[in-house]
Amino acid sequence: MKLTSESVFIYPTDTVWGIGASIHSEAAHKRIAAIKRTSDDKPLSIMFTDVNTLYKSFNLPDFMSVSWLRNYFKLESTLGLPRKISKISIPSWVTGKSEFVSVRCLDDAALKDISNALKAPFFTTSLNLTGEPPIINFSDAEAFQKDHAPDAELFGDSSHNLSGRSSTIVFYKGDSFEVIREGIKIEEIKKHLKLTGLKIS
């Protein structure tokens, strides 16, 4: 694997195909914005491939144990955390003007290979042109790479089974949760959130 801190890469997630790069590369961030034809100040999520690493990267409340996080991320979900509780350096171009940083965590061999090669988390966003539906199959991901991102590395194959629905996004606001976007497993997620005793809006 010949990934560098400046590499842009395409990969499958549990929901849709994604495109990303190391969180430490502003140039790669701008490249992805250009590929997607979107603003380069739009916040992106950070992908972790190990829940323990994510847990150690933030000053989390007591209820957000490793077990709680693992069960949450099994539900095709993204978690927004206040940027101020981060223990790691998160460049401004990852979060834009937002006071929150959105994180995902997937236990996937291909994604672990990417993270290990980069020696860093990577930001992640859906593989598509802005305004168009996300890509959910390998052949369309290959075509997108050929047409719009020929210099990007492509990981994964047609064996990956994606749900085809964007993830649920929930922001943790200290004393409550706010559902920003509902995905296919929203009811299961709400049940999981209710275990904390916090208000959900």
Buried (B, 14 or more C-beta within 10 A) or exposed (E): EEBEBEBBBBBBBBBBBBBBBBBBBBEBBEBBBEBBEBEBEBBBBBBBBBBEEBBEBBEBBEEBEEEBBBBBBBBBBBBBBBBEBBEBEBEEBBBEEBEBBBBBBBBBEBBEBBBEBBEBBBBBBBBBBEEEEBBBBBEBBBEBBEEBBEEBBBBBEEEBEBBEBBBBBBBBBEEEBBBEEBBBBBEBBBEBBEEBEBEEE
